[in-house]
Amino acid sequence: MIRKTKEVTERAKKVCELLDKQYGKDLYTYLTHTNPFELLIATILSAQCTDKRVNMVTPGLFRKYPTVHDFAIADQKELEKDIHSIGFYHSKAKNIIGCAQKLEKDFGSEVPRKLEDLISLPGVGRKTANVIRGNIFQDPSIVVDTHVKRISRKLEFTDSEDPVVIEKDLMKILPMENWIRYNIQIIYLGRTVCIARNPKCGECFLKDICPSCKAE
């Protein structure tokens, strides 16, 4: 855990300003959805899978299973076939059905807002819960995925490998108004510039303030 200092806080603020300038502020998840439940299912499907692949599958999936109840009574083997191309289809199908059943039983078929309620759903961890909280309810939340973990460490905003610790570290230093969009901005940066295997540090708009860039 990196100790909060004035230098780190000021650098975090500057990074957020540059991210907003580069990518804009009106950013939401890349996962296609029309309601909270669809985003919940899409986010569960997105584990260890690209958003692009998930977006190829979900339109047909949501036509076949248009309601929470349709997923709750779905045949697991059939659902596995429907999402086979996404990967980890066995566990994801089981979790999706269990999630829908718990939503029906405990939450009146509505996606809950509270973090503790969300993570009580099968297949839903803090990452998925914070995607829902930020994108549906606009509750300040930080989503820690592989891009956020890797690039936040390069920026020396955290030195942890634990997503929960990273989330807490970032909450201490990032302006709250940037919490929701930080994840999406960092994902885009990680896919286009700060690529894991071949970072384009010379082209990066953060190169003048990134400790990792200065060290190279």
C-alpha positions in Angstrom: 0.0 0.0 0.0 1.5 3.3 -1.1 1.1 6.1 1.6 -1.0 9.0 0.5 1.2 12.1 0.1 0.7 15.5 -1.4 2.9 14.6 -4.3 1.0 11.4 -5.2 -2.4 13.2 -4.7 -1.3 16.1 -7.0 0.0 13.7 -9.6 -3.3 11.7 -9.5 -5.3 14.9 -10.0 -3.1 15.8 -13.0 -3.4 12.3 -14.5 -7.2 12.6 -14.2 -7.2 16.0 -15.9 -5.1 14.6 -18.8 -7.4 11.6 -19.1 -10.4 13.8 -19.3 -8.8 16.0 -21.9 -7.8 13.0 -24.0 -10.9 10.9 -23.7 -13.6 13.2 -22.5 -15.9 12.9 -19.5 -19.0 11.3 -20.9 -17.8 7.7 -20.7 -19.7 4.6 -19.7 -19.0 0.9 -20.0 -18.3 -0.6 -23.4 -20.7 -3.5 -22.7 -23.9 -3.1 -24.7 -27.1 -3.1 -22.5 -30.6 -1.5 -22.3 -31.3 -2.0 -18.6 -29.5 -2.8 -15.3 -30.1 -6.6 -15.5 -28.6 -6.8 -19.0 -25.5 -5.0 -17.8 -25.3 -7.3 -14.8 -25.4 -10.4 -17.1 -23.0 -8.9 -19.6 -20.5 -8.0 -16.9 -20.7 -11.6 -15.5 -20.0 -12.8 -19.0 -17.1 -10.4 -19.5 -14.9 -12.2 -16.9 -11.8 -13.4 -18.8 -13.3 -12.3 -22.1 -13.3 -9.2 -24.2 -16.2 -6.7 -24.3 -16.2 -7.1 -28.1 -16.9 -10.8 -27.9 -19.5 -10.4 -25.2 -21.3 -7.7 -27.3 -21.4 -10.2 -30.2 -23.3 -12.7 -28.0 -25.6 -10.7 -25.8 -28.1 -9.3 -28.4 -29.3 -12.7 -29.4 -29.0 -13.9 -25.8 -31.3 -11.1 -24.5 -33.8 -11.8 -27.3 -34.0 -15.4 -26.2 -34.1 -14.6 -22.5 -35.7 -11.2 -22.2 -36.5 -11.2 -18.5 -35.0 -12.2 -15.2 -37.5 -15.0 -15.0 -36.5 -16.4 -18.4 -32.9 -16.7 -17.1 -34.1 -18.1 -13.8 -35.8 -21.0 -15.4 -33.3 -21.5 -18.2 -31.8 -25.0 -18.8 -28.2 -24.8 -17.9 -27.0 -27.0 -20.7 -28.9 -25.0 -23.3 -27.6 -21.7 -21.8 -24.0 -23.1 -21.9 -24.5 -23.6 -25.7 -25.8 -20.1 -26.0 -22.7 -18.6 -24.4 -20.2 -21.3 -25.5 -18.0 -18.9 -27.5 -17.4 -16.6 -24.5 -15.4 -19.1 -22.5 -15.8 -20.5 -19.0 -19.4 -21.1 -20.2 -20.1 -23.8 -17.6 -19.5 -21.7 -14.5 -20.9 -18.6 -16.1 -24.2 -20.3 -17.1 -24.5 -21.7 -13.6 -23.9 -18.3 -12.0 -26.2 -16.5 -14.3 -29.1 -18.8 -13.5 -28.3 -18.7 -9.8 -28.1 -14.9 -10.0 -31.5 -14.6 -11.7 -33.1 -16.9 -9.2 -31.7 -14.9 -6.2 -32.9 -11.7 -7.8 -36.4 -13.2 -8.1 -36.4 -14.6 -4.6 -34.7 -11.8 -2.6 -34.9 -8.6 -4.7 -38.2 -8.6 -6.5 -36.4 -9.2 -9.8 -34.7 -5.8 -9.5 -30.9 -5.3 -9.5 -30.0 -4.0 -6.1 -28.0 -0.9 -5.5 -26.0 -1.7 -2.3 -22.6 -3.2 -2.7 -23.3 -5.9 -0.1 -26.5 -7.0 -1.9 -24.8 -7.1 -5.3 -21.9 -9.3 -4.1 -24.4 -11.7 -2.5 -25.4 -12.6 -6.1 -23.8 -15.7 -7.6 -21.0 -14.7 -10.0 -20.8 -11.1 -8.7 -17.6 -9.8 -7.1 -16.6 -6.3 -6.3 -15.5 -5.5 -9.8 -18.9 -6.5 -11.3 -20.7 -4.8 -8.4 -18.8 -1.5 -9.0 -19.6 -1.6 -12.7 -23.3 -1.7 -11.8 -23.0 0.9 -9.1 -21.1 3.3 -11.3 -22.8 2.9 -14.6 -26.4 2.3 -13.5 -26.7 4.2 -10.2 -23.9 6.7 -10.7 -22.6 5.9 -7.3 -19.0 6.8 -7.0 -17.1 3.6 -7.4 -13.8 2.3 -8.8 -13.6 -0.8 -11.0 -10.3 -2.6 -10.7 -9.6 -4.8 -13.7 -6.3 -5.9 -15.2 -5.7 -2.6 -17.0 -6.4 -0.5 -13.9 -4.2 -2.8 -11.8 -1.3 -2.7 -14.2 -1.3 1.0 -15.1 -2.1 2.2 -11.6 1.0 0.4 -10.4 3.0 2.0 -13.2 1.8 5.4 -12.2 2.8 4.4 -8.6 -0.7 5.0 -7.3 -0.5 1.6 -5.6 2.1 -1.1 -5.1 -0.4 -3.9 -4.3 -1.5 -6.9 -6.4 -4.8 -7.2 -4.4 -7.7 -5.6 -6.3 -9.5 -4.6 -3.0 -6.4 -2.9 -1.7 -5.9 -1.2 -5.1 -9.5 0.0 -5.0 -8.9 1.5 -1.6 -5.6 3.1 -2.6 -7.2 4.8 -5.6 -10.2 6.0 -3.6 -7.7 7.9 -1.3 -6.0 9.8 -4.1 -8.3 10.1 -7.1 -10.9 12.9 -7.2 -14.2 11.3 -6.5 -15.8 12.8 -9.6 -13.3 10.7 -11.7 -13.9 7.4 -10.0 -16.4 6.0 -12.4 -14.7 7.0 -15.7 -11.1 6.3 -14.5 -11.6 2.6 -15.3 -12.9 3.2 -18.9 -10.2 5.7 -19.6 -7.5 3.5 -18.3 -8.9 0.5 -20.3 -8.6 2.6 -23.5 -5.1 3.7 -22.6 -4.1 0.2 -21.9 -5.4 -1.1 -25.2 -4.0 1.6 -27.4 -0.9 3.1 -25.8 0.2 1.5 -22.5 0.0 -2.0 -24.0 1.2 -4.6 -21.5 3.8 -6.3 -23.8 4.8 -3.3 -25.8 4.0 0.1 -24.1 4.4 3.1 -26.4 5.8 5.4 -23.8 7.1 7.9 -26.3 3.6 8.4 -27.6 1.8 8.6 -24.3 0.2 11.8 -23.2 1.1 10.9 -19.6 4.9 10.4 -20.3 6.0 13.6 -18.5 4.4 12.6 -15.2 4.5 8.8 -15.3 7.2 7.5 -13.0 7.6 4.3 -15.1 8.1 6.3 -18.3 10.8 8.5 -16.6 12.5 5.3 -15.3 12.8 3.8 -18.8 
